[in-house]
Amino acid sequence: MRYELATAAVLALLVAMSGSFVVAGTGTGNDDPGAFEDLLSVGMTQVEVSEADRVGAVIPRAQVYYARFEFGVGYYGVESLVARLQRPGHGDRYGRPLVVYVSDFAGEGANRTAEGYLTTDALGDPDWVRAEDAHFVVGSEARLPAGPTVVPFSSRTDAERFAERFGGRVERWEAVRELPVESGDRSPAEWQETVRQRAAWADRSVAATDPLLDRPVAATVAPGESVAAAVQRAPPNTTVRLQPGVHRVRNLTVRKPLTLRGAGSETLLLGGGNGTVVEFRAPRSAIASVRVAGVGDRQVGNLSRAEDWSERIRLAYAVADAGIRFIEANGSLAHDVGVRTPANGIVFIESDGSVAREVRVVGDTPWSAGFMDLLAFRSRIVVQDSQFQGGRDAVYTHRSDGLVVRNNTMEGVRFGVHEMYTSNALVRDNDIRNTAIGVVVMTRPTGNAIVGNAVRDSDGGVSIAGSRSYAADNVVFENTYGIQTTSSGSYYVGNLLAHNEDGARTGTLLPTNRVTRNDFADNGEHARDRSMGSLQVWTVDGVGNYWTGAPGYDRDGDGTLDRSFRPTGPVDGPAARTTGGPALARSPAVALVRAMRTSVPGFRRAGVLDTAPLAAPAGTDPETRLVRARERTEPLPTPLVEPVPANATTGTTSVTTDTAATTRRTNP
């Protein structure tokens, strides 16, 4: 009887309130196009947009206002909009498009550059035209750095002239919406194959550097003898052998393919505390079985010469002092190397196919006093089986598409793996603890795979921006938050998020991520909504996620609970695990409210919704996975790299590498 009265009361309240709700998307003031820079923009990576600007290409754009989405969405490329409209479930999440605007190239002098890129004779960006009123040239020879593009015109005459000059055909919006467009989305099986291929490339790269350790010995250098002189005498493709002891070098530069090899921890290359200790400037270079110390601490280049952000990064980071630096040294190797550094540890600049394996880098602490333990700048490299402790970032990458970082241990840094402008990378099976964020992918990249990593005792576990990435089988536990879903169109599957303050945080306004078969175990809050108004449906093909404490029963034995679960809602949040919470969650009144919110767009509540929560963990028992992860993420031995011997001197000044030798300038 009480449930019936409660149901009647809730129904009456909903009916009374219904007149005060406005269906999302109406009355939003979208009769005129907005400023593109004020919209949520998707469709291309930041690198592709920047490259288009650099080569003088003009990107056709679109902006859309949806019935069920509060914000306007901007798309770089008409084809990216078409791919998004065709994505399964897009209409359920956004509602129908109320109005679509596209760039109008009519009267703009649409043309091609000598490289074939779409451009115009006019200054500034093209104006806007409703898509239903536009004429689109499809299949022309004009393209963008990201690939072929569709070019819209308000004038059919202008569209036909463009097609006559550059090929293609003229279509209306109804036909363009149905074009077969590659969305870039991958299924889990396709992602697993992608991971396998990237790992295979890494295996081949490692194997290709193995012969660098077997070159014939051309010279043997004893402590006190000149390493530079031995390098100068040695023929290319040979080895300079360094005997145990301290070898003092000052900014040694190797300009031919050569292997510099010591006797392990007993061989120390000691710089003068000013500049980079060893720099290689030839392909197929190698350094192995040495320790490096006495690194300079000039951390900031002359930023006044920087014309753009990438150049600023190059000057401020890549050319800062380092223990070891490779420049234009494709296919090179750093193996069994230990570096103590107040600046960069090991740096690769434009050195594709190079490998760093079994290296150990100790940077300054706290991390704000140090710099990058290992840095890849425009270098597709492999970093594996290595240890990083202290310093700003363990592995920092910049425009290093396709690199692989695997089986490393990282501790006490700002970021474990920090990808900037880097796409199609594989970050796999790394053990990370005591960081600001374990793995962070920034600046609108695409196609990154973050797989099998364990992150604990950090402010954040994994944070992936950009689009169309893959986060799978990671174990993130005992962090402030486990995973932050700041990307779009990405797959989050098979992860264990346990004993975090927040298991996951939604960080995107665009509800396009696919989140399924993850185990949320004993978090303070399983999920926290930071999307400012969008509904995030975390169910894929009828399969949701496992949430400890989720109310409901698996009555039909299909492996899912008989009710949906809202981890960010007032009923299913932490309250669901308190006394009386399960009873409230199962009440008819709550069921009625949810039914109204599902069927009436104006009542839709933002936040996370799992429509088919799992009745049992999707993967191995969470506690078993946690035991294994704790064993993986135990503290690193201290020190990773032995301090410089007290009697190792340069001139009359004792050199230590525990602290910086001089006062440093402020980091950028």
N, C-alpha and C positions, 0 to 999 in steps of 0.2 A: 504494500500500500504506500509506504513512504517513497519507494522508487517511482511509483506511478505519479504521485503528487509532485515529486522533483522533476520528472520528465515534463509534466504539464506546465510547471512553472518556467522551466527553461524554454519550452516552445513558445509560451506567451511572451517571454522576454525577447526572444529572437524576432518574433513577428513585430513586436513594438519597436524594436531597434532597426528593423530592416530598412525603414524609410530614411534613416540617417546615413546609410552606407552608399558609397558611389562605386560602381564597378571599376576596377583598376583599368586605366587607360583612357577613360572618358574624361573630358574636361581638363586635359593635361596641357592645353595650349600648344598642341603640335600641328596646328593648321599651317604653320610656316616652319621651314627647316631651322634647326638650331645651329650654334657654332660647333663645328666638329671637334674642336679641342676641348669642349665642355662635356663630350659624351664619353661613355665607356667604350673604348676602342679595342678591336680585336682584328684578327685576320692575317697579320704578318708579324714577323719578329722585329724587334727594334733594330737589329743588324740590317734586315732587308729594307726597312724604311729609311734608315740612314744611308744605305748604299744607293737607293733610288735618288735620294737628294744629292748625293755626291756625283752621280753620273748624269744628273739633269733630267731624270725620268719623272713623269707626272703620274701619280697613282690614281686611277678612278676609285672613288669612294662611295659609300652608301650610308644612310642613316635610317634607322627603323624605330617606330614607336609601337609597342605591343599592347594588347588588351589587358594582359595580366602582369605586366612588368612596369614598375614605377618610372624607370629611367630610360632615356633614349640610348640606343646602342649604335656605335659607329663601326663600319667595316672597311678595312683597307682591302680593296679589290671587290668588284661585284661578284666574282666567282666565289669568294669566301662567304659572302652572304648567301648565295645559292646553296653552297654546301651545308651551311648551318640550318637553313630552312628545310632541307631534305633529311636532316638528322632525326632518327626515331626519337619520339618523346619531346621534340622541340616545342610543338604546339601545346602539349599538356603543361609545360612549365612556363611558357611565355604568353600563351594565348595567341590569337591570330594577329598578324600585322595590321594595325590600324592605318598606317601610312608609311610608304617607303619612298625616300628620296635618293637620287643618284647624281653623280657629277654630270654636268652638261658640257660636253666638248664642242657643241655647236658655236660657231663664230670665234673659236679659240685658236684657230690655225693648227689643228691637230696634225702631228707630223711624227717622224721617226728620227732618232739620232743616228750617227754613223754606225753605232754599235747595234742599232735596231730597237732601242728603247723608245717607248711612247713618250712624246713631249708635246709642247704647244709653243706657239709664237707669242702668246699673251703673257703678261706678268701676273703673278698671283695664281691662286687656285681657281678652278672653274666654278661657275655658279651651280645651282641645284635645279633639278626637274623631277617631278613625280615619276616614279618608275613606270606607272601605267600609261604615261604620256610620252615615254622615251622610245627611241629606236636604238637597238644595240647591235654593234658590229662584233660578230663572233668568229673566231678562227683567223684573224688577220695576222700579218707578219710582225706587227708591233707587239712588244713584250715589255715586261718589267724584270728587274734582277731576280725576282722570285719565280718568274716563268711567264707563260702566256696570260693574256688579260682580255677581258670584255670591255669594249669602249662604248659608252652611252652618249646619245645626242638627242636634243629636243627636236631637231629638224631632220626629217627623213632624207631630204636632199643632201645635207651635210654628211649623214651617215653613208649614203650611197657613194658619194664622192670619195670618202675615206676608204670604203671597200674597193672601189675601182683602183685606187693607188696602191693599197697595201694588202689586198686580198680579203677573203672572208665573206660572210653573208650578213644581211640585215634581218634581225628578228625583233618581235615585240616581247614585252615582259612575260606574258603567259608562257611563251616558248622557252625563254631564258630560264625561268624557274624550274623547268623540267630537264634542263641540260644535265647530262651525266658529268658530274664534277667529282674529282678525287678529294674526299674530305680530309684525308690524312689520319683518320681514326683507325686504330688497330684493335683487333680482338686480343684477349689474353694469350691465345695460342700464337697469334702473329707477333705479339710482343716477346713471347718466350723465344721465338725463332730469331727475332732481332737481337735479343740479349746473347743468344748463342753465337750469332755472326760477329758481334762486336768482341766477344771473348775470344773467338777464333782469330780475329785480326790481331788482338793483343798477344796471343800465343805466337803467331807468326813473327810479330815484331820482336818479341823477346828472343826467339830462336835466331833471328837474323843478326842480333847483336852478340850472341855467344862467341862467334869466332874472334871478336875483338879481344877476348881474354887469352887467346892462344897465338898471338903474333910472336915472331921470333924476337929475342932480346938483342937489341943493338947496343945498349949501354947500361952499365950498372953504376949507381951513384951512392957513395957513402956519405954520412952526415959530415957537413963542412965543405963538401964539394959542390960545384955549381950545377943546380938542376937545369937552369936555363941553357948553359953551355951544352949539356948532354942532349937536351931537346933539339938544339940547333944542329948538332952533329948527326943525330939519328935519321936514317932514311925514312920516308913515308911508309906507313903500314908495318911499323915495328913497335917494339916495347922498350920504354925506358924504365928500368927496374930501380926502385928506391929501397935501400937497405934500412933495417930498423934504426930508429933514432929520430932526431929533430932535424928537419930540412927547412932552412929559412929561405923563403922566396918572397919577392916583392912584385906583385902584379904580373905574374908569369902569364904570357900569352903564347898559346900553341896554335900555329897557323897551318898545320899539315895533319893528315890523318895519322894519329899516333895514340898509343896506349901508355898511360902513366900509371904504374902499378907498384904498390908497396907490399909490406909484409903484415898487413892487418893493423890491429890497434897499437902495435909497436912502432908504426911509421907515422910521424906527424909532419904535415906541411904547415909551417907557421908563417903567416903573413905579418906585415909590419903594423897592423892596426889601421891601415889607411888604404882604402880601395878594395877591389876584388882580389882574392888570393890567386886563383887559377881561372883563366878564360880560354875556351877552345873556340876556334873560328874556322873549322874545317869539318866537312861531313866525315862520318865514321871515326869520330874521336871517342876516347874512353878514359875513364879514371876509375881505379879499383883498389880496394884494400888499403885505404889510408884514412887518417883523421886529418881534419882541417880546422885551424883556429887562427886567431889574429886577423879577423875580418874587420874591415873598416865599418864605420857607422854613419856614412853619408846617406841618409834615407830619402832625401828629396832632391830631385833634379831641378833644373832651371825651368820652372813652370811658365815663365813669361813667354817662352817660345811655343807653348801649346796652342794649336789652332782649334782643336776639338777635344772631346772627352777622351777618346782613344789615345790621342797624343799625350794628354795629361797623364793618363795611366802609364803609358810607356815611360815618360820622363820621371814620374814619381815613384813607380814601382819597379818596372823591368830593368831600368838602368841604375837602380840603387846598388850599393855595394853588396857583394855576395861572396860566399865561400867558394862556389864553383859556378861558372856561367858558360853556357853553350849558345853561340850565336851563329845562325845559318849553318847549323851542324847536323843535318839530317842523319838519321840512323845512328846516333851516338848513344853512349852508355855511361851511367854512373852506377857502380856496383860495389857493395860492401864498403860504403863511405860513411864516416861519421863527421858531422859538422857542428861546431859550437859557434853561434853567431849573434851579434846584436842587430844585424840587418837581415838581408835575405840569406837563405841557406844555399839552395841549388836552384838555378834559373835556366829555363830553356826559352830562347827567343827564335822564332821561325826555324824550328828544328824538328820537323815532322819525323815520325817513325822512331824517335828516340825513346830510351827506357831508363827509368830510375828504379832499381830494385835492391832490396836489402840495404837501404840507406837509413841512417839515423841522424836526425837533426834536432838540436836543442836550441831554442830561441830564448830571448829574454822574458822574464816574468816581472810584473804582471804583463799580460799580452799587450797592453797599450804601450809598453816600452819596447816591444820587439817589432818584427816585420814578418815577411812571408817565409815559412820554412821551405816550401817548394813552390815555384811559380812557373806557370806555362803561359807564354804570350805568343799567340798565333802559332801554336805548336800542338799537333795531334800526337800525343805521347802516351806512354804506359807508366803508371806509378804503382808498384806492387811490393808486397812483403816488406814494408818499411815502417819505421816508427818515428813519430813526431811529438815533441813535448815543448810547451812554451812557444812564445812568438805570437804574432797576430793571427795568421791563418795557417793551418797545417798544409793544405794544398789550395792555392789560388790559381784560377784559370781565367784567361781573357781571350776571347775569340779563338778558342782552341777546340773547334768542333770535332767530335768523334773521339776524344781522348778517353782512356780507361783508367780509373783509379780503383784498385781492388786489393783486398787482403792486407790493409794497413791498420795500424793502431795510432790513435791520436788522443792527446790529453792536454788540458790546461791551456787551450787556445781560444781565440774569439770564435772562429768558425772552423770546423773540421775540414770540410770540403766546401769551397766558396767558388761557385761558377758565375762568371760575369760574361754576358754576351756569348755564351757557349751552348751550342745545341748538339743533339745526337750523341751525347756522352753516356758512358756507363760508369756508375758509382756502385760498387758491389762488394759485399762482405767485409766492410770496414768496421772496426770496433772503436767507438768514440765515447769519451766521457769528459765531464767537467768543461763544458763549452758554453758560449752564448747560444749557438745553434750548431747541431751536429753536421747537417748537410743543408746548405742553402743555395738555391738556384734562382738567379735574379735576371732582370733586364730583358724580359719578354723573349726567352729562348723557346725552342720547341724540340720535341722528340728525345728528351732525356730519360734515362732509365735508372732509377734508384732502387736497388734490389738487395735484400739480404743483409742490410746493415743493422748494427746494434748500437743504440745511443741511450746513454743514461746520465743522470746527475747533471743535466744541462737545463738552461732556460727553455730551449726549444729542441725538439728532436730532428724533424725534417720539415723544411719549408720550400715548396716548389712553386715558382712563378712561371709565367709564360703559358704555353699551350701544349696539348697533345703529348704529355709525358706519362711515365709509368712508375708508380711506387708500389712495390710488391715485396712481401715476405720480410719486411723490416720489423725489428723488435725495438720499440721505443718505450722506455719505462723509467719511472722515478724522475721525470722531468717536470718543468712547469707546464709545458704542453707537449703532446706527442707528435702530432702531424698537423701542419697548417695547410689547408687546401686553397692556396692562393692562385692556382693555375686554372685554366679553362680547358674543357675537352680532354681531361686526363683520366687515367685509370688508377684507382687506389684499391688494391686487392690483396688479401692474404696477410695483412699486417697485424701484428699484436701491439695494442696500445694499452699498457697496464700500469697501475699505480702512479699515474701522472695527476697533477692537479686538474688539468683539462686533457682528456684523451685526444680530442681533435678540435681545431678551431676552423670555422669557415671564414675564409678571407677573400671571397670573390663575390661580386654582385651578379655574375653571370652563372646561372645554375646549369652548368654543362658537364660537370665532372661525373664520372661513374665510380661509385663507391660501393663495393660489395665484398662479402666473404671476409671481412675484417673482424677481429676479436677485440672487443672493448671490455677490459677486465679491471674492476675495482678502481676506477678513476674517481677523483673527487667529483668532477662532472664529465660524463662521457663525451659531450660535445658542447661547445660554446659558439653561439651565433654572432659573428662579426660582419655579416653580409649586408646589414642595413636595409633589409626589406625584401629579400628574395627567398623563395621556397626552394630548399635543396632536398631533392628526393634521392635518398641513398639506397636505392634498390635497382638491380639490373636483371632484366629477364626473369622477374619474379623471385629473385634471390636477394635477401638483404644481408645484415650483419648480425653478429652475436653481441648482446649487451648483458652483462651481469646485472641481475636485479630487474630485468624487463618483465612487467606483468603479462600474464596470458598463459594459455595452454596450447599444446600441440594436439588438438582433439582428433584430427584426422590422420595423424602419423606421417605428414608430408615433410617434416623437418622444420616447419615454420610455426610461429605462434599464431593464435587465432585473432589477434588484433595488431594494428599498426603501433609503432613506437615513435614518440617524439622526444628525443633526449634533450632538446633545448626548450621544451615546453614546461609550463608550471606543474603539470600533473605527472609527467613521465621523467622529469629531471631528478635531481637528488631526492626530492620528496617521495618518489616512488619506492625508495628503499627504506623509508621510515615507517613507523607504526601507523597503520591506517592508509598508507599510500596505495598499496595494491588494491584494497577494496574500493577506494575512490576511482582508481584508474579503470576498474572494470564496471563501474556503475552505468546504468542506462542513460543517465543525464549527460555524462561525458561522451558516451557513444553518439548521442543525438547532436551534441555540439560539433563533434568531428564530422558527422555526416553532412551537416549544413556547410561546414567550411570546405568540404570536398566538392560539393555540388554547386555552391554559389561563389563565383570568383571574388565578390566583394568581401566575403568572410574568410578568405584564405589567410592563414597565419604564416608569417615568415618563419625561417629557421630550418631545422633538419627534420625530415620525415623518412622513416623506414617503414614501407608498407608491407614488408614480409620479413620481420626479424627472425633470426634463426633460433631454434630451440636449444641448440648445443653448439659448442665452439666449431668454427669452420675448419680449423687446422689442428695441429697437435695440441694436447692439453696445455692451456696457458701456463700453468705452474712449471711443467716440464720445460717449456720453451724459455721461461724466465731463468730457471736454474742454469741452462746452457748459456744464456746471454750473460748472466752474472759472471760465469767462469771466463767468458771471452773478454769482458770489460774490466777485469781487475786492473789496479793501478800499474803503470809502467815501472820498471826498475829504475832506480835513481842512483847515479846518473846514467843516462843512455850513452853519453860520450864522456870519457874521463876528462877531468880538468887538465889544463896545460901544466906540465911539470914545473915546479917552482923555480928550477934552475934554467928554464928555457928563457933566454933573454934576447932582446934585439937592442944592440948597443949596450947601454947601462940600465935600461928600464925593463923591469919585470913585466911580462905580458900575461894578463889573465883574461878569461872570456866569460866569467860569471856576470860581470857588469860592463857597461859601456866605458870605453877609455876616455871619451870626451863628451861634452854636452851636445845633445842632438837638437836639430831643428824640429819644429812641430810637424807631425805627420799630416798629410792631406786628408 
